Amino acid sequence: MGININQLGPREVTILRKEIQSAFDEIKSKYGLSQLSLGGIRFDLSSFTAKIIGKVQNPVTENYELNESIFFASVHGLPPDFIGSEFLLDGYIFTITGLFTSRPKYPITAYCKDDGRTFKFTPKRIKELLETARVINIPYKDEETS
């Protein structure tokens, strides 16, 4: 038996988010979706609304997404493989996770590993961050001395 929520606040929304995402993960697995996640949540004391993001993945959608991101990158002066890149901002590491061309002002989404939140960015800001604060993951190789 769960607890009753009498009013919504940040703590309650965090609890609900985790439970809803857990249910989404089961549905995602059941139907073989590549993504099923809970986006931003808006709430007041008595109600909340949330965005749901879902994607299927197959060769046709993979090819379309790749071509779209390469074209987008070339138009905005970004590296063609910018999705998946990491950058440092305000002491936190962010990973670029998506491109949503349907959001012309803030089409790029990045995930902050430290606090688990997702943020939207302009192409100009991402270009600046990748030029000045890109995190380069160079595997450490222990050199043997002879």
N, C-alpha and C positions, 0 to 999 in steps of 0.2 A: 504494500500500500504506500502510495506516494504522499507527499506533503501537499496541503492546499495552499495555493498562492492567492492571497487576498488583494494584493496590489503589485504592480510591476515596478521594479527598479533595476539598476544595473546588475545586481547580484542575481535576481530572478531571471533576467534575460540571459545572463551567462549560463545559468543552469539549463534553461530551456534550449538554448543554442546547442549545447553539448548533446542533449537527448535527441533533438530533432536531427542533428547531423549524424548521430549514431543510427537512427532509423533510415536516413537517406543512404548511408553506406550499405546497409542491407539491401535496399531496393536497387541501388547501383550495381551491386554484385549479382543480384537475381536476374537483372535484365541486360547485363553486360555493357552498361554505359561507361563511357570514359570519364564522365564527370557528372556528379549530382551533388550540389552543395548549396548551402544557405548563404546568401549574400548579406547585404546590409539589413539591419533590423531597426525600425523606428518604433518608439513606444511612448505611451504616456502612462498614467497610473492604472488605467483599466483595459488597455488594448495594445496590440502590437501588429505591425505589418512587416513582411519580410520578402526579399527577392529570392527566388529559387533559380539556380543556374544548372542546366542539364545539357549534356552533349553525348551524341553517339560518335563512335569512332569506327571508320572503315576506310579502305584505300581511297575512295572518292573524296570523303571529307578531309582526310589527311593531306591529300594533294592540293585541295582547294585552300586549306588553312596555310600550308607552306607557301604556295604561290601568293596568297594575299599578304602574308607577312613579309615576304621578300620584296614585293612591289611597294608596300607601305614603307619599308626600310629605305629603299632607294629614293623614294620621294622626299623623305624627311632626313636623309643623311645619316641614317643609323646603320650599324653593321647588319648584314643579312641574317645573322644568327642571334639577334638581340634577345629573342625570347629564351629564357633560361639563364640569361646573364645575371650576375649579382653586382650590387653596388652598395657603398657605405653612405648612409645619410644620418646625421645627428648621432653617430656612434652605433647605429643599428645596421645589420646586414639585411638587404632586401633582395628578393629574387623576382625577376620579371616573369610573370606567369601567364599573361594573356594579352591579346589584342582584340579590342571590340570597336571596329570601325563604325558601328552604329552610334557610338558616343564620340562625335567629332572633336569636342573640346578636350576630353580626358580619355583617350582611347586605350591607353596602356595601363595594365593592372600589375601591381607588384605586391608580393607577400612579405611581411616582416616576420622573420623567424623568431625574433625575441618576444614579441607580444601576441603573435598569432593573428594579427589584423591584416586586412587587405586595403591597399590604397590605390587611387587613380592618379595618373600622371599625364602631362602633355608630352608630345614627342620632343619638343624643344628641351624640356627639363630632363628627360631621359637621355637625350644626346649629351647634355652638359654633364650629367652624372656619370655616364659611361666614359666620357673623355677624362674626367678628373677624379672620379672615386670608384672606378670599376674594381671589383674584387677578382683577382686572377688566382684561380685554383691550380697552383703548380704542385704536383705530387712530390713529396719529400723522398729523395732517394739517398739512402745512406751509402756514401762512397767507401768502398773498401780500400784501405791503404796497403800497399805492397811493401 
